[in-house]
Amino acid sequence: MGAEMKFEKTGDTTYSLDVCGYVCPHPQMYCKKSLQKMEEGDILSLTFDNPSSKETIIQMVEAQGDEILEEKIEGGKIYLEIEKG
């Protein structure tokens, strides 16, 4: 068994989703499903390590009317902070 998708509530309005080890289209599918479970204004901290998913996730997030608050790359992992719109 390989990667495991971890979606958890980390605070009143904050969630984290770790999809490291997954390749397209799984990171964006899990991201979309996670955002659907959240309320407007909630924050999702997304961590993934598949660079080719980045553009697709950003496009999907913006198309849904959500907002990327922060984006950073550290040690091969990509971190996005997403506010549900």
mmCIF file as gemmi writes it, N, C-alpha and C atoms, coordinates in Angstrom:
data_model
loop_
_atom_site.group_PDB
_atom_site.id
_atom_site.type_symbol
_atom_site.label_atom_id
_atom_site.label_alt_id
_atom_site.label_comp_id
_atom_site.label_asym_id
_atom_site.label_entity_id
_atom_site.label_seq_id
_atom_site.pdbx_PDB_ins_code
_atom_site.Cartn_x
_atom_site.Cartn_y
_atom_site.Cartn_z
_atom_site.occupancy
_atom_site.B_iso_or_equiv
_atom_site.pdbx_formal_charge
_atom_site.auth_seq_id
_atom_site.auth_asym_id
_atom_site.pdbx_PDB_model_num
ATOM 1 N N . MET Axp A 1 ? 0.838 -1.201 0 1 0 ? 1 A 1
ATOM 2 C CA . MET Axp A 1 ? 0 0 0 1 0 ? 1 A 1
ATOM 3 C C . MET Axp A 1 ? 0.877 1.256 0 1 0 ? 1 A 1
ATOM 4 N N . GLY Axp A 2 ? 0.519 2.196 -0.851 1 0 ? 2 A 1
ATOM 5 C CA . GLY Axp A 2 ? 1.342 3.389 -0.993 1 0 ? 2 A 1
ATOM 6 C C . GLY Axp A 2 ? 0.855 4.54 -0.144 1 0 ? 2 A 1
ATOM 7 N N . ALA Axp A 3 ? 0.592 5.639 -0.791 1 0 ? 3 A 1
ATOM 8 C CA . ALA Axp A 3 ? 0.229 6.87 -0.102 1 0 ? 3 A 1
ATOM 9 C C . ALA Axp A 3 ? -1.157 6.767 0.527 1 0 ? 3 A 1
ATOM 10 N N . GLU Axp A 4 ? -1.37 7.619 1.504 1 0 ? 4 A 1
ATOM 11 C CA . GLU Axp A 4 ? -2.674 7.678 2.14 1 0 ? 4 A 1
ATOM 12 C C . GLU Axp A 4 ? -3.12 9.124 2.199 1 0 ? 4 A 1
ATOM 13 N N . MET Axp A 5 ? -4.319 9.366 1.722 1 0 ? 5 A 1
ATOM 14 C CA . MET Axp A 5 ? -4.86 10.72 1.728 1 0 ? 5 A 1
ATOM 15 C C . MET Axp A 5 ? -5.27 11.053 3.148 1 0 ? 5 A 1
ATOM 16 N N . LYS Axp A 6 ? -4.769 12.196 3.67 1 0 ? 6 A 1
ATOM 17 C CA . LYS Axp A 6 ? -5.111 12.596 5.032 1 0 ? 6 A 1
ATOM 18 C C . LYS Axp A 6 ? -5.822 13.944 5.011 1 0 ? 6 A 1
ATOM 19 N N . PHE Axp A 7 ? -7.123 13.907 5.302 1 0 ? 7 A 1
ATOM 20 C CA . PHE Axp A 7 ? -7.915 15.14 5.389 1 0 ? 7 A 1
ATOM 21 C C . PHE Axp A 7 ? -8.384 15.254 6.824 1 0 ? 7 A 1
ATOM 22 N N . GLU Axp A 8 ? -8.021 16.35 7.491 1 0 ? 8 A 1
ATOM 23 C CA . GLU Axp A 8 ? -8.453 16.493 8.879 1 0 ? 8 A 1
ATOM 24 C C . GLU Axp A 8 ? -8.745 17.937 9.239 1 0 ? 8 A 1
ATOM 25 N N . LYS Axp A 9 ? -9.61 18.082 10.226 1 0 ? 9 A 1
ATOM 26 C CA . LYS Axp A 9 ? -9.953 19.409 10.733 1 0 ? 9 A 1
ATOM 27 C C . LYS Axp A 9 ? -8.901 19.771 11.759 1 0 ? 9 A 1
ATOM 28 N N . THR Axp A 10 ? -8.27 20.922 11.597 1 0 ? 10 A 1
ATOM 29 C CA . THR Axp A 10 ? -7.177 21.297 12.495 1 0 ? 10 A 1
ATOM 30 C C . THR Axp A 10 ? -7.568 22.434 13.432 1 0 ? 10 A 1
ATOM 31 N N . GLY Axp A 11 ? -8.732 23.042 13.188 1 0 ? 11 A 1
ATOM 32 C CA . GLY Axp A 11 ? -9.197 24.142 14.033 1 0 ? 11 A 1
ATOM 33 C C . GLY Axp A 11 ? -10.649 24.413 13.705 1 0 ? 11 A 1
ATOM 34 N N . ASP Axp A 12 ? -11.196 25.487 14.24 1 0 ? 12 A 1
ATOM 35 C CA . ASP Axp A 12 ? -12.612 25.801 14.005 1 0 ? 12 A 1
ATOM 36 C C . ASP Axp A 12 ? -12.917 25.98 12.53 1 0 ? 12 A 1
ATOM 37 N N . THR Axp A 13 ? -11.994 26.647 11.819 1 0 ? 13 A 1
ATOM 38 C CA . THR Axp A 13 ? -12.255 26.946 10.4 1 0 ? 13 A 1
ATOM 39 C C . THR Axp A 13 ? -11.087 26.508 9.523 1 0 ? 13 A 1
ATOM 40 N N . THR Axp A 14 ? -10.223 25.639 10.065 1 0 ? 14 A 1
ATOM 41 C CA . THR Axp A 14 ? -9.044 25.236 9.297 1 0 ? 14 A 1
ATOM 42 C C . THR Axp A 14 ? -8.987 23.724 9.124 1 0 ? 14 A 1
ATOM 43 N N . TYR Axp A 15 ? -8.533 23.345 7.946 1 0 ? 15 A 1
ATOM 44 C CA . TYR Axp A 15 ? -8.43 21.934 7.581 1 0 ? 15 A 1
ATOM 45 C C . TYR Axp A 15 ? -7.083 21.697 6.938 1 0 ? 15 A 1
ATOM 46 N N . SER Axp A 16 ? -6.622 20.446 6.977 1 0 ? 16 A 1
ATOM 47 C CA . SER Axp A 16 ? -5.395 20.139 6.255 1 0 ? 16 A 1
ATOM 48 C C . SER Axp A 16 ? -5.621 18.896 5.403 1 0 ? 16 A 1
ATOM 49 N N . LEU Axp A 17 ? -5.015 18.914 4.23 1 0 ? 17 A 1
ATOM 50 C CA . LEU Axp A 17 ? -5.111 17.794 3.299 1 0 ? 17 A 1
ATOM 51 C C . LEU Axp A 17 ? -3.708 17.467 2.814 1 0 ? 17 A 1
ATOM 52 N N . ASP Axp A 18 ? -3.285 16.228 3.041 1 0 ? 18 A 1
ATOM 53 C CA . ASP Axp A 18 ? -1.96 15.788 2.608 1 0 ? 18 A 1
ATOM 54 C C . ASP Axp A 18 ? -2.147 14.699 1.559 1 0 ? 18 A 1
ATOM 55 N N . VAL Axp A 19 ? -1.767 15.01 0.319 1 0 ? 19 A 1
ATOM 56 C CA . VAL Axp A 19 ? -1.882 14.038 -0.766 1 0 ? 19 A 1
ATOM 57 C C . VAL Axp A 19 ? -0.509 13.749 -1.387 1 0 ? 19 A 1
ATOM 58 N N . CYS Axp A 20 ? 0.528 13.784 -0.558 1 0 ? 20 A 1
ATOM 59 C CA . CYS Axp A 20 ? 1.864 13.45 -1.04 1 0 ? 20 A 1
ATOM 60 C C . CYS Axp A 20 ? 1.884 11.993 -1.484 1 0 ? 20 A 1
ATOM 61 N N . GLY Axp A 21 ? 2.574 11.734 -2.593 1 0 ? 21 A 1
ATOM 62 C CA . GLY Axp A 21 ? 2.657 10.381 -3.118 1 0 ? 21 A 1
ATOM 63 C C . GLY Axp A 21 ? 1.64 10.107 -4.214 1 0 ? 21 A 1
ATOM 64 N N . TYR Axp A 22 ? 0.696 11.017 -4.386 1 0 ? 22 A 1
ATOM 65 C CA . TYR Axp A 22 ? -0.319 10.846 -5.432 1 0 ? 22 A 1
ATOM 66 C C . TYR Axp A 22 ? 0.081 11.591 -6.701 1 0 ? 22 A 1
ATOM 67 N N . VAL Axp A 23 ? -0.333 11.051 -7.853 1 0 ? 23 A 1
ATOM 68 C CA . VAL Axp A 23 ? -0.102 11.737 -9.13 1 0 ? 23 A 1
ATOM 69 C C . VAL Axp A 23 ? -1.444 12.135 -9.716 1 0 ? 23 A 1
ATOM 70 N N . CYS Axp A 24 ? -1.4 12.986 -10.753 1 0 ? 24 A 1
ATOM 71 C CA . CYS Axp A 24 ? -2.624 13.448 -11.424 1 0 ? 24 A 1
ATOM 72 C C . CYS Axp A 24 ? -3.504 12.262 -11.791 1 0 ? 24 A 1
ATOM 73 N N . PRO Axp A 25 ? -4.814 12.355 -11.71 1 0 ? 25 A 1
ATOM 74 C CA . PRO Axp A 25 ? -5.571 13.549 -11.286 1 0 ? 25 A 1
ATOM 75 C C . PRO Axp A 25 ? -5.951 13.513 -9.808 1 0 ? 25 A 1
ATOM 76 N N . HIS Axp A 26 ? -5.339 12.615 -9.021 1 0 ? 26 A 1
ATOM 77 C CA . HIS Axp A 26 ? -5.805 12.427 -7.644 1 0 ? 26 A 1
ATOM 78 C C . HIS Axp A 26 ? -5.658 13.656 -6.74 1 0 ? 26 A 1
ATOM 79 N N . PRO Axp A 27 ? -4.507 14.359 -6.757 1 0 ? 27 A 1
ATOM 80 C CA . PRO Axp A 27 ? -4.414 15.514 -5.84 1 0 ? 27 A 1
ATOM 81 C C . PRO Axp A 27 ? -5.543 16.525 -6.033 1 0 ? 27 A 1
ATOM 82 N N . GLN Axp A 28 ? -5.862 16.859 -7.294 1 0 ? 28 A 1
ATOM 83 C CA . GLN Axp A 28 ? -6.925 17.851 -7.486 1 0 ? 28 A 1
ATOM 84 C C . GLN Axp A 28 ? -8.306 17.278 -7.184 1 0 ? 28 A 1
ATOM 85 N N . MET Axp A 29 ? -8.507 15.982 -7.412 1 0 ? 29 A 1
ATOM 86 C CA . MET Axp A 29 ? -9.803 15.37 -7.083 1 0 ? 29 A 1
ATOM 87 C C . MET Axp A 29 ? -10.036 15.404 -5.575 1 0 ? 29 A 1
ATOM 88 N N . TYR Axp A 30 ? -8.996 15.029 -4.811 1 0 ? 30 A 1
ATOM 89 C CA . TYR Axp A 30 ? -9.117 15.049 -3.352 1 0 ? 30 A 1
ATOM 90 C C . TYR Axp A 30 ? -9.281 16.477 -2.836 1 0 ? 30 A 1
ATOM 91 N N . CYS Axp A 31 ? -8.565 17.407 -3.462 1 0 ? 31 A 1
ATOM 92 C CA . CYS Axp A 31 ? -8.671 18.817 -3.074 1 0 ? 31 A 1
ATOM 93 C C . CYS Axp A 31 ? -10.101 19.308 -3.279 1 0 ? 31 A 1
ATOM 94 N N . LYS Axp A 32 ? -10.675 18.993 -4.437 1 0 ? 32 A 1
ATOM 95 C CA . LYS Axp A 32 ? -12.041 19.416 -4.754 1 0 ? 32 A 1
ATOM 96 C C . LYS Axp A 32 ? -13.041 18.813 -3.762 1 0 ? 32 A 1
ATOM 97 N N . LYS Axp A 33 ? -12.897 17.511 -3.482 1 0 ? 33 A 1
ATOM 98 C CA . LYS Axp A 33 ? -13.807 16.844 -2.531 1 0 ? 33 A 1
ATOM 99 C C . LYS Axp A 33 ? -13.695 17.456 -1.144 1 0 ? 33 A 1
ATOM 100 N N . SER Axp A 34 ? -12.467 17.758 -0.73 1 0 ? 34 A 1
ATOM 101 C CA . SER Axp A 34 ? -12.25 18.343 0.596 1 0 ? 34 A 1
ATOM 102 C C . SER Axp A 34 ? -12.91 19.711 0.691 1 0 ? 34 A 1
ATOM 103 N N . LEU Axp A 35 ? -12.722 20.532 -0.344 1 0 ? 35 A 1
ATOM 104 C CA . LEU Axp A 35 ? -13.311 21.874 -0.343 1 0 ? 35 A 1
ATOM 105 C C . LEU Axp A 35 ? -14.842 21.803 -0.301 1 0 ? 35 A 1
ATOM 106 N N . GLN Axp A 36 ? -15.418 20.77 -0.927 1 0 ? 36 A 1
ATOM 107 C CA . GLN Axp A 36 ? -16.875 20.626 -0.924 1 0 ? 36 A 1
ATOM 108 C C . GLN Axp A 36 ? -17.414 20.363 0.477 1 0 ? 36 A 1
ATOM 109 N N . LYS Axp A 37 ? -16.582 19.78 1.347 1 0 ? 37 A 1
ATOM 110 C CA . LYS Axp A 37 ? -17.01 19.469 2.712 1 0 ? 37 A 1
ATOM 111 C C . LYS Axp A 37 ? -16.877 20.679 3.638 1 0 ? 37 A 1
ATOM 112 N N . MET Axp A 38 ? -16.239 21.742 3.158 1 0 ? 38 A 1
ATOM 113 C CA . MET Axp A 38 ? -15.936 22.892 3.994 1 0 ? 38 A 1
ATOM 114 C C . MET Axp A 38 ? -16.955 24.01 3.807 1 0 ? 38 A 1
ATOM 115 N N . GLU Axp A 39 ? -16.949 24.956 4.761 1 0 ? 39 A 1
ATOM 116 C CA . GLU Axp A 39 ? -17.829 26.121 4.691 1 0 ? 39 A 1
ATOM 117 C C . GLU Axp A 39 ? -17.085 27.294 4.071 1 0 ? 39 A 1
ATOM 118 N N . GLU Axp A 40 ? -17.844 28.258 3.567 1 0 ? 40 A 1
ATOM 119 C CA . GLU Axp A 40 ? -17.25 29.461 2.993 1 0 ? 40 A 1
ATOM 120 C C . GLU Axp A 40 ? -16.385 30.166 4.041 1 0 ? 40 A 1
ATOM 121 N N . GLY Axp A 41 ? -15.192 30.584 3.625 1 0 ? 41 A 1
ATOM 122 C CA . GLY Axp A 41 ? -14.29 31.277 4.539 1 0 ? 41 A 1
ATOM 123 C C . GLY Axp A 41 ? -13.34 30.341 5.276 1 0 ? 41 A 1
ATOM 124 N N . ASP Axp A 42 ? -13.601 29.023 5.214 1 0 ? 42 A 1
ATOM 125 C CA . ASP Axp A 42 ? -12.689 28.053 5.828 1 0 ? 42 A 1
ATOM 126 C C . ASP Axp A 42 ? -11.374 28.015 5.048 1 0 ? 42 A 1
ATOM 127 N N . ILE Axp A 43 ? -10.315 27.618 5.723 1 0 ? 43 A 1
ATOM 128 C CA . ILE Axp A 43 ? -8.981 27.567 5.115 1 0 ? 43 A 1
ATOM 129 C C . ILE Axp A 43 ? -8.509 26.121 5.008 1 0 ? 43 A 1
ATOM 130 N N . LEU Axp A 44 ? -8.037 25.76 3.826 1 0 ? 44 A 1
ATOM 131 C CA . LEU Axp A 44 ? -7.471 24.424 3.607 1 0 ? 44 A 1
ATOM 132 C C . LEU Axp A 44 ? -5.97 24.543 3.368 1 0 ? 44 A 1
ATOM 133 N N . SER Axp A 45 ? -5.187 23.844 4.181 1 0 ? 45 A 1
ATOM 134 C CA . SER Axp A 45 ? -3.744 23.759 3.95 1 0 ? 45 A 1
ATOM 135 C C . SER Axp A 45 ? -3.489 22.469 3.184 1 0 ? 45 A 1
ATOM 136 N N . LEU Axp A 46 ? -3.102 22.62 1.936 1 0 ? 46 A 1
ATOM 137 C CA . LEU Axp A 46 ? -2.908 21.476 1.044 1 0 ? 46 A 1
ATOM 138 C C . LEU Axp A 46 ? -1.42 21.204 0.862 1 0 ? 46 A 1
ATOM 139 N N . THR Axp A 47 ? -1.018 19.948 1.025 1 0 ? 47 A 1
ATOM 140 C CA . THR Axp A 47 ? 0.374 19.543 0.816 1 0 ? 47 A 1
ATOM 141 C C . THR Axp A 47 ? 0.404 18.435 -0.226 1 0 ? 47 A 1
ATOM 142 N N . PHE Axp A 48 ? 1.235 18.614 -1.258 1 0 ? 48 A 1
ATOM 143 C CA . PHE Axp A 48 ? 1.385 17.57 -2.278 1 0 ? 48 A 1
ATOM 144 C C . PHE Axp A 48 ? 2.792 17.624 -2.847 1 0 ? 48 A 1
ATOM 145 N N . ASP Axp A 49 ? 3.184 16.563 -3.536 1 0 ? 49 A 1
ATOM 146 C CA . ASP Axp A 49 ? 4.57 16.513 -4.03 1 0 ? 49 A 1
ATOM 147 C C . ASP Axp A 49 ? 4.637 16.185 -5.515 1 0 ? 49 A 1
ATOM 148 N N . ASN Axp A 50 ? 3.529 16.403 -6.215 1 0 ? 50 A 1
ATOM 149 C CA . ASN Axp A 50 ? 3.498 16.145 -7.65 1 0 ? 50 A 1
ATOM 150 C C . ASN Axp A 50 ? 3.404 17.49 -8.376 1 0 ? 50 A 1
ATOM 151 N N . PRO Axp A 51 ? 4.56 18.019 -8.844 1 0 ? 51 A 1
ATOM 152 C CA . PRO Axp A 51 ? 4.586 19.375 -9.418 1 0 ? 51 A 1
ATOM 153 C C . PRO Axp A 51 ? 3.589 19.595 -10.55 1 0 ? 51 A 1
ATOM 154 N N . SER Axp A 52 ? 3.312 18.546 -11.332 1 0 ? 52 A 1
ATOM 155 C CA . SER Axp A 52 ? 2.406 18.744 -12.466 1 0 ? 52 A 1
ATOM 156 C C . SER Axp A 52 ? 0.961 18.969 -12.027 1 0 ? 52 A 1
ATOM 157 N N . SER Axp A 53 ? 0.664 18.696 -10.755 1 0 ? 53 A 1
ATOM 158 C CA . SER Axp A 53 ? -0.693 18.946 -10.247 1 0 ? 53 A 1
ATOM 159 C C . SER Axp A 53 ? -0.916 20.414 -9.893 1 0 ? 53 A 1
ATOM 160 N N . LYS Axp A 54 ? 0.181 21.149 -9.697 1 0 ? 54 A 1
ATOM 161 C CA . LYS Axp A 54 ? 0.069 22.515 -9.151 1 0 ? 54 A 1
ATOM 162 C C . LYS Axp A 54 ? -0.802 23.421 -10.003 1 0 ? 54 A 1
ATOM 163 N N . GLU Axp A 55 ? -0.484 23.529 -11.296 1 0 ? 55 A 1
ATOM 164 C CA . GLU Axp A 55 ? -1.255 24.424 -12.163 1 0 ? 55 A 1
ATOM 165 C C . GLU Axp A 55 ? -2.727 24.017 -12.222 1 0 ? 55 A 1
ATOM 166 N N . THR Axp A 56 ? -2.961 22.707 -12.323 1 0 ? 56 A 1
ATOM 167 C CA . THR Axp A 56 ? -4.333 22.201 -12.418 1 0 ? 56 A 1
ATOM 168 C C . THR Axp A 56 ? -5.119 22.549 -11.161 1 0 ? 56 A 1
ATOM 169 N N . ILE Axp A 57 ? -4.484 22.373 -10 1 0 ? 57 A 1
ATOM 170 C CA . ILE Axp A 57 ? -5.155 22.679 -8.734 1 0 ? 57 A 1
ATOM 171 C C . ILE Axp A 57 ? -5.451 24.17 -8.65 1 0 ? 57 A 1
ATOM 172 N N . ILE Axp A 58 ? -4.471 25.005 -8.993 1 0 ? 58 A 1
ATOM 173 C CA . ILE Axp A 58 ? -4.674 26.456 -8.926 1 0 ? 58 A 1
ATOM 174 C C . ILE Axp A 58 ? -5.802 26.88 -9.86 1 0 ? 58 A 1
ATOM 175 N N . GLN Axp A 59 ? -5.82 26.347 -11.084 1 0 ? 59 A 1
ATOM 176 C CA . GLN Axp A 59 ? -6.893 26.686 -12.034 1 0 ? 59 A 1
ATOM 177 C C . GLN Axp A 59 ? -8.25 26.262 -11.512 1 0 ? 59 A 1
ATOM 178 N N . MET Axp A 60 ? -8.325 25.054 -10.958 1 0 ? 60 A 1
ATOM 179 C CA . MET Axp A 60 ? -9.586 24.534 -10.425 1 0 ? 60 A 1
ATOM 180 C C . MET Axp A 60 ? -10.079 25.394 -9.267 1 0 ? 60 A 1
ATOM 181 N N . VAL Axp A 61 ? -9.172 25.718 -8.339 1 0 ? 61 A 1
ATOM 182 C CA . VAL Axp A 61 ? -9.522 26.513 -7.161 1 0 ? 61 A 1
ATOM 183 C C . VAL Axp A 61 ? -10.087 27.869 -7.595 1 0 ? 61 A 1
ATOM 184 N N . GLU Axp A 62 ? -9.385 28.528 -8.538 1 0 ? 62 A 1
ATOM 185 C CA . GLU Axp A 62 ? -9.832 29.856 -8.977 1 0 ? 62 A 1
ATOM 186 C C . GLU Axp A 62 ? -11.134 29.777 -9.764 1 0 ? 62 A 1
ATOM 187 N N . ALA Axp A 63 ? -11.311 28.707 -10.549 1 0 ? 63 A 1
ATOM 188 C CA . ALA Axp A 63 ? -12.54 28.532 -11.327 1 0 ? 63 A 1
ATOM 189 C C . ALA Axp A 63 ? -13.744 28.341 -10.405 1 0 ? 63 A 1
ATOM 190 N N . GLN Axp A 64 ? -13.511 27.723 -9.235 1 0 ? 64 A 1
ATOM 191 C CA . GLN Axp A 64 ? -14.585 27.502 -8.268 1 0 ? 64 A 1
ATOM 192 C C . GLN Axp A 64 ? -14.894 28.748 -7.458 1 0 ? 64 A 1
ATOM 193 N N . GLY Axp A 65 ? -14.072 29.793 -7.599 1 0 ? 65 A 1
ATOM 194 C CA . GLY Axp A 65 ? -14.294 31.012 -6.834 1 0 ? 65 A 1
ATOM 195 C C . GLY Axp A 65 ? -13.604 30.983 -5.478 1 0 ? 65 A 1
ATOM 196 N N . ASP Axp A 66 ? -12.701 30.001 -5.285 1 0 ? 66 A 1
ATOM 197 C CA . ASP Axp A 66 ? -11.916 29.967 -4.062 1 0 ? 66 A 1
ATOM 198 C C . ASP Axp A 66 ? -10.624 30.749 -4.311 1 0 ? 66 A 1
ATOM 199 N N . GLU Axp A 67 ? -9.857 30.979 -3.244 1 0 ? 67 A 1
ATOM 200 C CA . GLU Axp A 67 ? -8.686 31.838 -3.384 1 0 ? 67 A 1
ATOM 201 C C . GLU Axp A 67 ? -7.439 31.186 -2.807 1 0 ? 67 A 1
ATOM 202 N N . ILE Axp A 68 ? -6.33 31.301 -3.551 1 0 ? 68 A 1
ATOM 203 C CA . ILE Axp A 68 ? -5.034 30.825 -3.053 1 0 ? 68 A 1
ATOM 204 C C . ILE Axp A 68 ? -4.446 31.951 -2.214 1 0 ? 68 A 1
ATOM 205 N N . LEU Axp A 69 ? -4.255 31.723 -0.923 1 0 ? 69 A 1
ATOM 206 C CA . LEU Axp A 69 ? -3.71 32.754 -0.043 1 0 ? 69 A 1
ATOM 207 C C . LEU Axp A 69 ? -2.19 32.707 -0.012 1 0 ? 69 A 1
ATOM 208 N N . GLU Axp A 70 ? -1.654 31.501 -0.103 1 0 ? 70 A 1
ATOM 209 C CA . GLU Axp A 70 ? -0.203 31.344 0.002 1 0 ? 70 A 1
ATOM 210 C C . GLU Axp A 70 ? 0.238 30.132 -0.789 1 0 ? 70 A 1
ATOM 211 N N . GLU Axp A 71 ? 1.452 30.228 -1.307 1 0 ? 71 A 1
ATOM 212 C CA . GLU Axp A 71 ? 2.006 29.126 -2.094 1 0 ? 71 A 1
ATOM 213 C C . GLU Axp A 71 ? 3.49 29.047 -1.795 1 0 ? 71 A 1
ATOM 214 N N . LYS Axp A 72 ? 3.95 27.861 -1.363 1 0 ? 72 A 1
ATOM 215 C CA . LYS Axp A 72 ? 5.395 27.725 -1.143 1 0 ? 72 A 1
ATOM 216 C C . LYS Axp A 72 ? 5.853 26.307 -1.461 1 0 ? 72 A 1
ATOM 217 N N . ILE Axp A 73 ? 7.114 26.211 -1.822 1 0 ? 73 A 1
ATOM 218 C CA . ILE Axp A 73 ? 7.702 24.916 -2.138 1 0 ? 73 A 1
ATOM 219 C C . ILE Axp A 73 ? 8.882 24.72 -1.198 1 0 ? 73 A 1
ATOM 220 N N . GLU Axp A 74 ? 8.889 23.591 -0.506 1 0 ? 74 A 1
ATOM 221 C CA . GLU Axp A 74 ? 9.92 23.331 0.486 1 0 ? 74 A 1
ATOM 222 C C . GLU Axp A 74 ? 10.291 21.854 0.444 1 0 ? 74 A 1
ATOM 223 N N . GLY Axp A 75 ? 11.549 21.568 0.201 1 0 ? 75 A 1
ATOM 224 C CA . GLY Axp A 75 ? 12.016 20.186 0.231 1 0 ? 75 A 1
ATOM 225 C C . GLY Axp A 75 ? 11.233 19.238 -0.664 1 0 ? 75 A 1
ATOM 226 N N . GLY Axp A 76 ? 10.876 19.72 -1.859 1 0 ? 76 A 1
ATOM 227 C CA . GLY Axp A 76 ? 10.167 18.86 -2.801 1 0 ? 76 A 1
ATOM 228 C C . GLY Axp A 76 ? 8.662 18.778 -2.568 1 0 ? 76 A 1
ATOM 229 N N . LYS Axp A 77 ? 8.186 19.408 -1.487 1 0 ? 77 A 1
ATOM 230 C CA . LYS Axp A 77 ? 6.742 19.423 -1.23 1 0 ? 77 A 1
ATOM 231 C C . LYS Axp A 77 ? 6.184 20.792 -1.569 1 0 ? 77 A 1
ATOM 232 N N . ILE Axp A 78 ? 4.972 20.79 -2.072 1 0 ? 78 A 1
ATOM 233 C CA . ILE Axp A 78 ? 4.312 22.033 -2.446 1 0 ? 78 A 1
ATOM 234 C C . ILE Axp A 78 ? 3.185 22.273 -1.45 1 0 ? 78 A 1
ATOM 235 N N . TYR Axp A 79 ? 3.141 23.486 -0.908 1 0 ? 79 A 1
ATOM 236 C CA . TYR Axp A 79 ? 2.123 23.854 0.074 1 0 ? 79 A 1
ATOM 237 C C . TYR Axp A 79 ? 1.246 24.959 -0.494 1 0 ? 79 A 1
ATOM 238 N N . LEU Axp A 80 ? -0.055 24.753 -0.464 1 0 ? 80 A 1
ATOM 239 C CA . LEU Axp A 80 ? -0.999 25.794 -0.878 1 0 ? 80 A 1
ATOM 240 C C . LEU Axp A 80 ? -1.954 26.057 0.268 1 0 ? 80 A 1
ATOM 241 N N . GLU Axp A 81 ? -2.208 27.322 0.533 1 0 ? 81 A 1
ATOM 242 C CA . GLU Axp A 81 ? -3.215 27.717 1.511 1 0 ? 81 A 1
ATOM 243 C C . GLU Axp A 81 ? -4.403 28.233 0.715 1 0 ? 81 A 1
ATOM 244 N N . ILE Axp A 82 ? -5.548 27.58 0.86 1 0 ? 82 A 1
ATOM 245 C CA . ILE Axp A 82 ? -6.719 27.89 0.041 1 0 ? 82 A 1
ATOM 246 C C . ILE Axp A 82 ? -7.872 28.346 0.923 1 0 ? 82 A 1
ATOM 247 N N . GLU Axp A 83 ? -8.462 29.48 0.575 1 0 ? 83 A 1
ATOM 248 C CA . GLU Axp A 83 ? -9.664 29.935 1.288 1 0 ? 83 A 1
ATOM 249 C C . GLU Axp A 83 ? -10.873 29.621 0.446 1 0 ? 83 A 1
ATOM 250 N N . LYS Axp A 84 ? -11.842 28.924 1.045 1 0 ? 84 A 1
ATOM 251 C CA . LYS Axp A 84 ? -13.061 28.59 0.298 1 0 ? 84 A 1
ATOM 252 C C . LYS Axp A 84 ? -13.887 29.852 0.114 1 0 ? 84 A 1
ATOM 253 N N . GLY Axp A 85 ? -14.279 30.108 -1.138 1 0 ? 85 A 1
ATOM 254 C CA . GLY Axp A 85 ? -15.011 31.34 -1.453 1 0 ? 85 A 1
ATOM 255 C C . GLY Axp A 85 ? -16.51 31.147 -1.42 1 0 ? 85 A 1
